[in-house]
Amino acid sequence: MNAFYRPLGVLPPADATDSEADAPPLLTLPNPRKLTTSIRATAQVFQDPRSAALLERVRMVAPSDANVLIIGETGTGKELIARHVHDLSRRSGKPFVAVNCGAFSESLVESELFGHEKGAFTGAFSAKTGWFEAANGGTLFLDEIGDLPLSIQVKLLRVLQEREVVRLGSRRSVPIDVRVVAATNVRLQDAVSAGHFREDLFYRLHVVHLALPTLRERPGDILPLARHFIEEYRQRLGYGAVRLNAAAERKLGDHGWPGNIRELENVIHHALLICQHDVLGEEHLHLSSLHIQRRATEGDAPAEATPQQALETVLRALFNEPDSQLFERIEETVMRTAFEFCHRNQVQAAKLLGISRNVLRSRLIKSREISALK
């Protein structure tokens, strides 16, 4: 690992340099070198303000036993965050079991989740514990939870409610003590509206919500991650020290990163393979053009989203920013916007919001939108 990075929760050595002591927090998977063909992110840093806010939110919610729903695009580091939630909880000494819900067929996923007894179906030559029993006492990470068939969602909901599982082919329930951390790269609210995901299961999982920003939304993490991957891969390749020149840094910062952290890792790996000296230049960085299409799609999204959905999206972004006066700030924004919408007519704005004119007036005075003498 690069001397400028360290795992979360690990203090720098007593003789560390200032650069080492000031390094941003780093998360990595336990065996990242075994996951080079995976689409998951293998590292996560928290230098950008949005990442730092996310890290602080994780620290606040991790000690509880509440279920957690992590939402983020592919390659944003959902499993890394799930592992960090586990590591900061009282379950840290117990198993962390990570499962991709989309990796199994509907006929197999029930057996994998809940286990089966010998003879429960053709090919069940012996009894087998499921993921819930394997994670007993610890944390079960259900990645791509939106891919679960509806029939399995019903049984998962019952397990979360009753805190017990029944293996296929058995009539005996097995008590379990598991914290569930689920993740998805789609809006489960839309899946609920479309009838593809159970609303009751959504609310059961949605006790704590963690929204992972994309890499393009936290540009302050791009170069620290790039330097981490340079150090990681140059060691694998047996190279000496390698650095990015200014042009390469600008090119990395300007890219849209549709593949997020995983794309950045692949770009750095490829750049080191073709670089013949100790400086990576912009000519070594082969970047995807998919961000052009993604940005065009994102530009169309607001027109398709309902006002309520747009409001929910904005609120979630605000909830990830620590602010002791968040509700007051939101309330002030609502009243000021209504006032402007009604052409600064207090009576009409108060009627629009369903509040008294006196309440509106006092808030507008407090925010210095109007004078107290008016």
C-alpha positions in Angstrom: 0.0 0.0 0.0 1.2 3.5 -0.8 2.6 5.3 2.3 0.2 8.1 1.6 -2.8 6.0 2.4 -4.0 3.9 5.3 -7.0 1.8 6.3 -9.8 3.6 8.2 -9.4 3.3 11.9 -5.6 2.8 11.7 -3.5 5.6 13.1 -0.3 6.5 11.3 3.0 5.4 12.9 4.7 7.6 15.5 7.5 8.4 13.0 5.1 9.2 10.1 5.8 12.2 7.9 3.3 15.0 7.6 2.2 13.7 4.2 1.4 10.3 5.8 -0.4 11.8 8.8 -2.5 14.0 6.5 -3.5 11.2 4.1 -7.2 10.8 3.4 -8.9 7.8 5.0 -8.8 4.7 2.7 -11.0 1.6 2.5 -10.0 -1.5 0.5 -11.5 -5.0 0.1 -9.7 -7.7 2.0 -8.3 -9.4 -1.1 -8.4 -6.8 -3.9 -5.8 -8.6 -6.0 -8.2 -11.6 -6.4 -10.9 -9.3 -7.7 -9.3 -7.9 -10.9 -12.2 -9.2 -13.1 -14.9 -7.8 -10.8 -16.9 -4.7 -11.6 -16.9 -3.7 -7.9 -14.8 -0.9 -6.6 -11.7 -2.2 -4.7 -10.8 1.1 -3.0 -12.6 4.1 -1.5 -11.1 7.4 -0.2 -12.8 10.2 1.6 -11.0 13.4 0.8 -13.8 15.2 -1.2 -16.3 17.0 1.1 -19.2 14.8 -0.2 -17.2 11.7 0.7 -16.3 13.1 4.1 -20.0 13.8 4.8 -20.8 10.2 3.8 -18.1 8.9 6.1 -19.5 10.9 9.0 -23.0 9.6 8.3 -21.7 6.0 8.3 -20.0 6.6 11.7 -23.3 7.8 13.1 -25.5 5.0 11.9 -23.1 2.0 12.0 -23.2 1.3 15.8 -27.0 0.6 15.7 -28.5 -2.7 14.5 -30.8 -0.9 12.0 -31.0 -2.4 8.5 -29.2 -0.2 5.9 -30.0 0.4 2.3 -27.1 1.6 0.2 -27.9 3.2 -3.2 -25.2 4.0 -5.8 -24.1 3.3 -9.3 -22.0 0.3 -10.2 -18.4 0.8 -9.2 -19.1 3.4 -6.5 -17.9 1.2 -3.6 -21.2 -0.1 -2.1 -19.6 -3.2 -0.7 -16.7 -1.2 0.8 -19.2 1.0 2.7 -21.2 -2.1 3.8 -18.0 -3.6 5.2 -17.2 -0.3 7.0 -20.7 -0.3 8.5 -20.0 -3.8 9.8 -16.5 -2.9 11.1 -17.9 0.0 13.1 -20.7 -2.0 14.6 -20.8 -4.3 17.7 -20.8 -7.2 15.2 -17.3 -6.4 13.9 -15.9 -9.7 15.3 -18.6 -11.8 13.7 -19.1 -12.9 10.1 -19.6 -10.5 7.2 -21.2 -12.4 4.3 -21.5 -10.7 0.9 -24.0 -12.0 -1.6 -24.9 -10.9 -5.1 -28.7 -11.4 -5.4 -28.5 -11.4 -9.2 -26.0 -14.2 -9.5 -28.4 -17.0 -8.9 -31.5 -18.3 -10.7 -34.9 -18.0 -9.0 -34.9 -21.8 -8.4 -31.6 -21.6 -6.5 -31.7 -18.3 -4.7 -34.2 -19.5 -2.0 -31.9 -22.5 -1.2 -28.8 -20.1 -1.1 -30.6 -17.6 1.1 -32.3 -19.9 3.6 -30.6 -23.2 3.2 -32.1 -26.7 2.5 -32.3 -30.2 4.0 -31.2 -33.4 2.4 -33.6 -34.5 -0.3 -35.4 -31.2 -0.4 -35.1 -31.2 -4.2 -33.4 -33.1 -6.9 -29.6 -32.9 -6.3 -29.9 -32.0 -2.6 -27.7 -34.9 -1.5 -26.9 -33.3 1.9 -28.2 -30.5 4.1 -26.8 -27.0 3.6 -27.0 -23.8 5.7 -28.0 -20.7 3.9 -26.5 -17.2 3.9 -28.6 -16.1 6.8 -27.3 -18.9 9.0 -23.8 -18.3 7.8 -24.0 -14.7 8.8 -25.6 -15.4 12.2 -24.4 -12.9 14.8 -22.9 -10.7 12.0 -23.9 -8.8 8.9 -25.4 -10.1 5.7 -24.7 -7.8 2.7 -27.3 -8.4 -0.1 -26.0 -6.7 -3.2 -28.4 -5.8 -6.0 -31.4 -6.5 -3.8 -33.7 -5.3 -6.6 -32.9 -8.4 -8.6 -34.7 -10.7 -6.1 -37.8 -12.3 -7.5 -41.1 -11.3 -5.9 -41.7 -14.8 -4.5 -38.3 -14.6 -2.6 -39.0 -11.0 -1.5 -42.1 -12.3 0.4 -40.0 -14.9 2.3 -37.2 -12.4 2.9 -39.7 -10.0 4.5 -40.9 -12.8 6.8 -37.3 -13.6 7.9 -36.6 -10.0 8.7 -39.9 -9.7 10.7 -39.7 -13.0 12.6 -35.9 -13.2 12.8 -35.9 -16.9 11.9 -35.4 -19.0 8.8 -36.9 -22.3 7.7 -34.7 -24.4 5.4 -36.2 -25.8 2.2 -37.6 -29.3 3.1 -37.8 -28.5 6.8 -40.6 -27.5 9.1 -38.4 -26.4 11.9 -37.4 -22.7 12.2 -33.9 -21.6 13.0 -33.5 -18.4 15.1 -31.1 -15.9 13.5 -29.5 -12.7 14.7 -28.4 -10.9 11.5 -28.1 -7.3 10.5 -29.0 -6.8 6.8 -27.2 -4.3 4.7 -28.7 -4.2 1.2 -27.5 -2.4 -1.9 -28.9 -1.5 -5.3 -27.9 0.6 -8.3 -31.6 1.4 -9.2 -34.3 3.5 -7.5 -36.3 1.0 -5.5 -39.1 3.5 -5.3 -39.5 3.3 -9.0 -39.4 -0.5 -8.8 -42.1 -0.4 -6.1 -44.3 1.8 -8.3 -43.8 -0.6 -11.2 -44.8 -3.6 -9.1 -41.3 -5.2 -9.3 -40.4 -4.7 -5.6 -42.6 -5.1 -2.5 -43.3 -1.8 -0.7 -43.4 -3.4 2.7 -39.9 -4.9 2.1 -38.6 -1.6 0.9 -39.6 0.1 4.1 -38.2 -2.8 6.2 -34.8 -2.3 4.5 -35.0 1.5 4.3 -34.4 2.2 8.0 -31.1 3.8 7.2 -30.4 5.2 3.8 -26.9 5.8 2.5 -26.6 7.4 -1.0 -23.2 7.0 -2.5 -22.2 9.9 -4.8 -20.7 9.0 -8.2 -17.0 9.7 -8.8 -17.9 12.6 -11.0 -19.8 14.1 -8.1 -16.8 14.0 -5.8 -13.9 15.2 -7.9 -11.7 15.7 -4.8 -11.3 11.9 -4.6 -10.2 11.3 -8.2 -6.5 12.0 -7.9 -6.1 10.4 -4.5 -7.7 7.2 -5.9 -5.5 7.4 -9.0 -2.4 7.7 -6.9 -3.5 4.7 -4.8 -4.0 2.6 -7.9 -0.7 3.7 -9.4 1.0 2.5 -6.2 -1.0 -0.8 -6.1 -0.3 -1.8 -9.7 3.2 -0.6 -10.1 4.1 -2.9 -7.1 2.3 -5.8 -8.9 4.2 -5.1 -12.1 7.5 -4.6 -10.3 8.0 -1.0 -11.4 9.8 1.8 -9.5 8.1 5.0 -8.5 5.6 6.4 -11.0 3.8 9.7 -11.0 1.2 11.6 -13.0 2.2 14.7 -14.9 0.0 17.9 -14.8 -1.7 17.2 -18.2 -2.7 13.7 -17.0 -4.1 15.0 -13.8 -6.2 17.5 -15.7 -7.5 14.8 -18.1 -8.5 12.6 -15.1 -10.3 15.5 -13.5 -12.2 16.5 -16.6 -13.5 12.9 -17.3 -17.1 12.0 -16.4 -16.3 8.5 -15.1 -19.4 6.6 -16.1 -17.8 3.4 -14.6 -16.8 5.2 -11.4 -14.0 3.9 -9.3 -13.7 0.6 -11.1 -13.2 2.5 -14.4 -10.5 4.6 -12.9 -8.7 1.5 -11.6 -8.8 0.0 -15.1 -7.6 3.2 -16.7 -4.6 3.4 -14.4 -3.8 -0.3 -14.8 -3.7 0.0 -18.6 -1.7 3.2 -18.4 1.0 1.5 -16.4 1.1 -1.4 -18.9 1.9 0.9 -21.8 4.0 3.5 -20.1 7.7 3.1 -20.8 9.0 5.5 -18.1 8.3 6.8 -14.6 5.8 9.5 -15.7 2.2 8.9 -16.7 1.1 11.4 -19.3 -2.3 12.1 -20.9 -1.3 10.0 -23.9 -1.3 7.0 -21.6 -4.8 7.5 -20.4 -7.4 5.8 -22.6 -10.8 7.1 -21.3 -14.3 5.9 -22.2 -16.7 8.1 -24.2 -19.7 6.6 -22.5 -20.0 9.7 -20.2 -21.3 11.7 -23.2 -24.3 9.4 -23.6 -24.8 9.3 -19.8 -24.8 13.1 -19.4 -27.3 13.3 -22.2 -29.5 10.8 -20.5 -29.2 12.6 -17.2 -30.1 15.8 -18.9 -33.4 14.2 -19.9 -34.1 12.8 -16.4 -35.7 15.8 -14.8 -38.4 16.0 -17.5 -39.4 12.4 -16.8 -39.3 12.7 -13.0 -42.3 13.9 -11.1 -41.9 17.1 -8.9 -42.2 14.8 -5.9 -39.4 12.6 -7.1 -37.2 15.6 -7.9 -37.8 16.9 -4.4 -37.0 13.6 -2.8 -33.7 13.5 -4.8 -32.7 16.9 -3.6 -33.6 16.1 0.0 -31.5 13.0 0.0 -28.5 15.0 -1.2 -29.0 17.5 1.6 -29.4 14.7 4.2 -25.8 13.5 3.3 -24.5 17.0 4.3 -24.0 17.5 8.1 -26.0 20.6 9.1 -27.5 21.1 12.6 -30.0 23.6 11.2 -31.0 21.6 8.1 -34.8 21.7 8.7 -34.8 25.4 9.3 -32.8 26.0 6.1 -35.2 23.8 4.1 -38.3 25.6 5.7 -36.8 29.0 4.9 -36.1 28.0 1.3 -39.7 26.8 0.8 -41.2 30.0 2.2 -38.8 32.3 0.2 -39.4 30.3 -3.0 -43.2 30.5 -2.5 -42.9 34.2 -1.9 -41.1 34.8 -5.1 -43.4 32.4 -7.0 -46.4 34.6 -5.9 -44.6 37.8 -7.1 -43.8 38.7 -3.5 -47.4 38.7 -2.4 -47.5 37.6 1.2 -51.2 36.7 1.3 -51.0 34.6 -1.8 -47.8 32.9 -0.7 -49.3 32.0 2.7 -52.4 30.6 1.0 -50.3 28.6 -1.4 -48.4 27.0 1.5 -51.5 26.6 3.8 -50.0 28.7 6.6 -50.9 32.0 8.2 -49.6 35.2 6.8 -48.1 36.0 10.2 -46.0 32.8 10.2 -44.8 33.5 6.7 -44.0 37.1 7.5 -42.0 36.3 10.6 -39.8 33.8 8.6 -39.3 36.2 5.7 -38.2 38.9 8.2 -35.9 36.5 9.9 -34.3 35.6 6.6 -34.1 39.3 5.8 -36.2 38.8 2.7 -38.4 41.7 3.8 -38.1 44.5 6.2 -39.8 44.4 9.6 -41.2 47.8 8.9 -43.3 46.6 5.9 
